[in-house]
Amino acid sequence: MNVNKVFRYTAFTFLCLAIVAIILDIKVSGLAIYSPVEPTFDTQKIVIEQNDMLATSFALSRLPVLDYDLILKHLKQYMDLNDIHAGDFFEISFYPDSDSWFSFAYYPVGANKFYLIKKDKKGNITSSMKMLATDFITVVKGGIVEDNLWRQMRESGIDPNVISLFAEIFSGQIDLLADAQKGDAFKVLYEQEIVRKKNMVTNFRVVAVQYKTDRRTLNAVYFKSADEREFGYFDLRGRSVKREFLASPFTYRQLAPYFAKYGWFPISKYTLRNLSMEFVTRQGVPVVSVADGIVKSAFDNGDFGNQVVIVHKQDIESSYAHLDAFAPNIRAGMRVAQGQVIGYVGRTGFTDKTHLLFDVTQSGYRPLLFSNFAQLPTDTIDAASRTEFQELVKKYADFFDEPLNKDGAQ
């Protein structure tokens, strides 16, 4: 074989291999250049303090002053700029080693939403309201009453709003403000909605509750039928726990601010000879109507001081005397709802102490012993939803402790 020809073939082969190597190197380099890489950026978080203004809070960040008005203009679409709260916070994302931002997010305290403003590299701005991801957890808490229910439930780690609803559920069957006794047992099962970003509870739903005294056990479970025609709290036999009359002219929900401000305070009540009931407590405590009705009168009635009289079904009247003041718009002829505030505890009229004098009569003259007032459930699960309800009761059988029979009742 010609030596020159062999040399040419060899040189040509090496040249081809070199070209292939160069091409492969370029492609590999290209892959390295365009392979997905996590973007790097800087995020700054600013928490709103008491009495802060947004503009002054912006000054604590790296946000360029020229962009303040731009941010405020977009935020104004979703919120009142004067209605900001301590605990609100915003986060600004910047490009690395730069004051050039591409994302601004404002998080209102106590909400599961936030407001997002984004800026692309060309300077185009978009804004929107977004929902934060949440988790649901089930909580079961209980305890034994030592001195008062409120304190024991708080010491058990139960949220005040859950306590208020707990007492409200049983408000037609027992006055937990005054009748809770040492040794009574309570238990509540509820669901909490927790915002991941803030690790904060934004909502709750009480599912099942139980209250035990030495004489009886009260149970309730929340039920909503598939067709949504029936919903509310029912006992284990499918009877609504709601009654036409509350057990007391006070509610935990209305008294919650007083608990928070003053701690627990007792309501001492006793039956007088005329079957009236006297509640001794602090001035200004809200008084509520024990049932739906129409205001018969609301005026200064001499020895009884400021007094409200309400007419209910079956010609039953409830009276609330010695009030410090009437609630706004309470006047004769006005329709009121069960649990609606009608006035505030005081010491007007002929009295030497701050208290509420409460009594119930029928036909305008016959006094009734309210603590023994017989009440029937306002509703019962109908036959069409009975099976569905029984399945729900069986689901929470362990919570209610006591054995259930085949009908799902105690």
Buried (B, 14 or more C-beta within 10 A) or exposed (E): EEEEEEEEEEEEEEEEEEEEEEEEEEEEEEEEEEEEEEEEEBEBEBBBEEEBEBEEBBEEBBBEEEBBEBBEEBBEEBBEEEEBEEBBBBBBBBBEEEEBBBBBBBBBBEBBBBBBBBBEEEEEBEBEEEEBEBEEEEBEBBBEBEEBBBBBBBEBEBBBBBBBBBBBBBBBBBBBBBBBEEEBBBBBBBEBBBBEBBEBBBEBEBBBBBBBBEEEBBBBBBBEBEEEEBEBBBBBBBBBBBBBBBBBBBBBBBBBEBBEEEEBBEBEBEBEEEBBBBBBBBEEBBBBBBBBBEBBBBEEBEEBBBBBBBBBEEEBBBBBBBBBEBBEEBEEEBEBEBBBBBBBBBBBBEBEEBBBBBBBBEEEEEBBEBBEBEBEBEEBBEEEBBEBBBEBBEEBEEBBEEEBEEEBBB
